[in-house]
Amino acid sequence: MKKIKFFFLSIAICSALSMQAQPDALVQQIKNMGKENNPAKSQALMKKIIKDNHLLAGKDAETIDIMKGNVAMDYLEGGNYREFEKVIYSMSNKFNETSFMSMAAITLIQEKKDLTKAEALAKKTLDLYNSYKNDPKARPAYMAAGDWERFMSFAYYPYCDTYAMALQAVGKNKEALNYQEKAFDGPPEEGLPSSVERYATLLTLNNCDEKAYSLLLQMAKTGKSTDGMNSLLRALYVKMNKDATGYDAFFDGLQENVVSELKKELKTKMTNTDAPDFSLRDLEDKPVSLADLKGKMVVLDFWATWCLPCKASFPAMKKLMIQYPDVIFLFIATQEKQDGATERIKRFITQNKYPFHVLLDKPLKDNPQMFEALSAYKPNGIPAKIIIDTNGKQRFLSTGFSSDTELINEMKAMIQLIRDQY
């Protein structure tokens, strides 16, 4: 749960502190506090941070709420729900109360720790939200009316999504379908992949196979389907056709059309600059440099063990490695806390049985917070995939991760475009 908690808190911290500009040192203190799992120690750290930084209840309410959220999540992990809710209800901003309550429900579901409590928390989130969404007194004085209205209009959808997730987890599939449909603020196919996959699953569980098939087919046609959606589409295809014969050719044809359209879009984004050279060591302490790989197409994947989207993209990257055995794939672990980094990375790769060639990015000597290869390529964030052609030219840079199918189709389109040049 600690990793999930820290991931959610990192997002909350960035969002909240953008409203109340705070010094970088304070931001780092709060992030460090997020790594603590003992509620008593978290509370002590919160009090120290408030005192050392002279934080005030009114002016710095958003910052204090985030720290309270950290303490509350620690109580949740220990199963002390009474103290969790006590801390939650002490927050200044009602929106923060519901945000952390929803976060708690998601955490319990993902950890499969207490699904009944997760359902109760998800329902409380919606009930509390409905109690204050139209109450002008609920808006904090420091928050602009426009910002508050934006939060209120947006929050309903993810709160419904969480409740649908919780209801499905406890087997209440009919009610879950109702709330999942409410979780979309537009056509379902434009929703988050995880939400669309859940919606399609709930449709089948409620005997709406044709509607589920139509949705999944649309997702596959646009290249936005997940592995889970693809598996469900296959199952429905077999059920409707009484035979699996022809499915693979049918699905491959859909993806070829997606790749063809992507190539048209990506062609205008191709670059032709010299790829910065680097010399890094792999997990066996052997040196690897880009210069040694000239004549080969190279894919660099910048990632970190703490980066959930990075790790979520790895099954798709493994498939791409199998499909393109002549392409060199290098997985550059970057922005890792150096103490125990090599063993931590080795353990993750070994436990997941990934056949990756992993390189270790090096902190810069004059600025240990920056890393050599990452600084050279300058992506906006990680995960980041960079494709270098056989002449050592950087042709594409892609950041982020949505779904396996989207990543595979995008990478296929990029590799094909590069090969079309020669």
N, C-alpha and C positions, 0 to 999 in steps of 0.2 A: 504493500500500500504506500510505502514511503516514496517510491518513484512516481506513482500516480499523483500523490499529493503534491510533490514538488513541481511536477509538470503543470498542474492546474494553478498552483500558487504563483508560478513564474508568469503565467498569462495575466492573472489577477493583479500582480504587482505592477506589471508594465502598464496595464490599463488604468489602474487607480492613480499611480504616481504621475501619469501624464496630465491628470486633472490638477494635482497639487504638486507643482514642480519642487523636487527635493534634490539635495546634493547627491552626487554619485556614491559617496561614502555611506550615506544613509541607505540608499537603495541596496548596496552590497550587504550591509548589516542585516537588512530584512531578508534578503535571499539566503544568507547564512543561517538565519533563524529558521527558515523554511526547511532546512536539512535536519533540524532537531525533531525527535519523535516523542520525547518525554514532555507531557503537558506542564508539569511543574517547572521544568527547566525552560520551556518555551515562555511561560509566564514571567519567569525571572528575567529572561533576555528581553522580553517586551518592555518591562518596567525600566530596565537599564537603558534601552534604546530611547525610550520616551524622555527619561531624565537627562541622558547625555546630550541629546539633540534638542532639548527644550521644546518638545512637541506640545501643542495646546489642543484641548478637546474640540474647539470650534474650527480654528484655522487648519489644523492637521487631522481632522476627523477621518478623512478617507484613508490616510496612512495608518492611523491607529486601528481602523476597521480591518485592514488587511492583516495586521499582526494578530488581532483577535481571531480572525479566520484561521490563521495558522494554529493557534492554541486550540480552537474548537476541533479542527481536524485531528489533532493529536488525541483529544479525548475520544473522538469517534473511533480511532484505531484501537484504543484500549477498551472499547465497548461501553464506555461511560456516557450513554446517550443523554442522561439528565444534565450533566455538566456541559456537554456539547451544545445543547439547546440553550442553556443558561448563558453561555458566552455569545452564541449567535444573537439572541434577543437583546444583548447589551450594546449592539452596534448602533451607530448613529444613522446610517443610511439603510432604509428598508430594502433597497435594491441589493445591497451587499448581503443582507440577511438571506434573501431568497437565492442569491447566486451561490453562496456557500452551502446552503441547504441542498440545492440541486447537485452541487459538486459532491456532497456527501453521499447522496443517493447513488450517483453514478459510480463512485468509488466502491461502495458496498456491493453493487451489482457486478462490477468488473472483478472484484476479489471473491465473489460468490460467498460473502461472509455472513450476511443476514438479509436475505431477500425480503422478508416481511417488513423489517425496519426500513429497507430501501423504498418499498412501496409507500409506507406511511410518510416518509420524508418527502418523497416526490409529490404526494397529494398535498401535504402541508405547504410545500413550495407554491403550488398553484393557488391554494386557498388564500395564502398570505398575499400573493401577488394580486389576486382579484379584490382583496380588501383595501389595497392602497393605490391601485393603478390610476384611479380617477380622483384621488384625494390630493388637492393642491398642497395641503399641509405636510404631506409625506415627502415633498421635494426638499432636500437639504438647502439651506440658505446659500451655501457656497457653489451650488450647481446651477448653471444657467437653465432657464425654462426649456430652451430648445434641446439641450443635452438630455434633460430628464424625459421629455416627450419621446425622444429618439430611443432611449433605453426602454421605456415602457412599451413602445410599439414593437420593439425587437424581441424583448424577453419572453413574451408569451409563447413563441414558437419553440425555442429550445426547452422551455419548461414542460410543454406538452410532449415533446420528444422524450424527455427523461421519464415522464410519467408512463408513457407508452412502453418504454424499455422495461420499467419496473413491473408493470402489469403483465407483460409477456413473460418476464422472469418467474412470476408466480402462477403462470398458467391461465390468466384471465384474458384470453386472446380476443374475445369479442369487444370487450371494453378497451383493450390495447389498440385494436384497429381504429376505433373511434377517435382516440387521442392522437394516434399516429397521423391520421388524416388532417387533424387540426394543427399538426406540427409544421405543415408546409404553408409558406406565405405566397406560393405560386404553384405552377404545375409540379407534381411530385418528382418528375424526371430532372428538375432543376435543383433538387434538394441535395443535402450532403449524402455522399455514397452510403455511409452507414445507415442513415435514416431511410433511404430508398430501399436498401437491402432488407431492412426490418419490415418496411411496408409491404414489400412483395411477399415476404415470408408470412406475414399476418394475413394477407389476402388468401394465400393457399390454405392456411389453417382455418379460415372462415369460408371455405368452399367457393372462393372467387378466382378459380384457376385462369379463366379467360382474361380477366382484368390483369392478373399478375403476369401472365404470358405477354400481353400487349405492352405492359410497362417494361418488362425485362428485355423484350425485343427492341424497344426504343433505346434503352440504355446501351445495348450491344451495338446497335447501328451507329450510335454516336461515339462509341469507344469509351464510355464512361462506366462500364460495368465493373464490379469487383469479382474476385474469384467466387465469393458466395453467390452472387447474382448469376454468374455463369453456370455454376453447379445446379442452381434452381431452374434456370432456363433449360438446361439439358434434361432434367428430370421431367419438366412439364412437356417438353418436346416428345420425349419417349412415351409419356402417358397419353398424349393426344394422338400420336402417330402409331402407337402400339409397337414401335420398333426404333432402335437407336441408329439403324443404318441411315447414312446420309447426314447425320447431325454434324459430324466434324467438318465435312465439306461445306455444309450450310453455314456454320459458325465462322470458319476460316474466310469464307466469301464476304461475310459482314465486315470482318476486320481488315481485309484487303481494301475494301472501299474506304474505310476510315483512314488507313495509312495513306492511300492515294490523295485524299482531301487534305490530310495533314501536310503532306509534302508540298502542296501548293502554298499553304500558309507559311510553312517554315522556310521555304526557299528564300524569302525576302529577309530572313533573320540570320542567314549564314554570314559568318565572318571569315576573314582570311589573314589573321595576325599570327606572328610567331608565338608559339606556346612557350611560356617561361620555363626554363630548364630547372630541374631540382635534383637533389641527391639526398635520398632518405634511406633509412634502414627498415627492413621488414621485421616480422616477429621472430625470425631466426637470426637476427642481427646481421643480415647480409645487405650490402649496399645496393640500391636500385636508383638509377638516374634515367631521366627522360631521354637524354641524348643517346643512351644505349639502345633505345627502342625505335629509333628512326627507321622508317621503312615498314612499320607496323601501325595499324590504326589502334589508338589507345583511348580507353574510356577511364576517366578519373572520377571516383565517387568519394566526395568529402562527407564524412560522417563522424559521429561520436556516440559513445555508449550511453550517454544521458539523453540523446536525441530520439524521441519516440518515432517521429515521422521517418527519420533515417533508417531505423531498424525495421519499420513497417514496409519499407521499399525493398528490403533484401530478398524476399521470396521471388519477386519479379526480376530482380537483378540476377538471381541464380538461374532463372529460366533463360534470360538473355545470354548468359555465358554459354549455356548449352547450345542455343541456337546459332551463336556466332563464335565458334571455337578458334577462328583465325584472328579475332580481335583480342587485344590485351586489356584486361580489366584490372585496375588497381584501386584498392579501397583505402583511402588515406584517412586514418583516424586523427582527428584534429580537435583542438580546444579541450583536450583532456587534462584533468588535474594530474600533474606529473607523478605525484606520490602513488606508486603501485599501478601506473597506467598500463605498462606492458602486460602484467599478469591479468589485470582486469579485462583488457581487450582480448587476450588469448582465451580466457575463460569463457567470454561471451561467444566467440567464434567457435570454440570447441563444443560448448554445450548445444549450440544450434546446428552443428555439423555443416557449417558453410565452407565451401571449397574456395575461399577467397584468398587472393594475395594481398595481404594487409601491410600498408606502410605506416610508419609513425611520424607524424608531422612534428617539427621541432620548434619550441618557443624561441622567439628572437632574443638574442643576448641583451640588447638594450631595452627591450620591452617584453617581458615574459608573458604578458597577456595576449600578445599577438603571435601568430604562428607562420613559419616560413612559407610553405607552399600555399596555404590559404591566403596569405597576404599578397602573394605573387599573382594569384588568379582573381582575387577580389570578387567573389560571389556575394550577393546580398544577404545570404544566409545559408544554412545547411538544412536538409540534404541538398547537395549541388552535384550535378553530373556535367562533366566537360568532355567533349569529344574532339580528339586531335587526329588529323589525317596522317597519311603515310609520309608526308613531307614535313611533319612537325608543325603544322599550322592548326591553330585553334579555330574550329568551325562552329561549334555550338556550346552554349552554356544553359543549363536548365536547372531551376531551383524548385524546391517544394515536392510534395507528394500528395496525390489524391486517391488513386486506386491502382491496382496492379495492371489492369488492362490499359488504362490511360498511359502509364509509364512505358509499358512494353510497346504500345503503338507509337508513342512519341519517339522512343529510341530507335525503333525500326525505321521510321520515316527519316530520321536524321542520318542513320547509317546508310540507308539507300541513297539519299541525296548526295552524300559525300562520294559514294562509289560511282554515282552517275557522272561525276566530274572527271573521272579517269577512264 
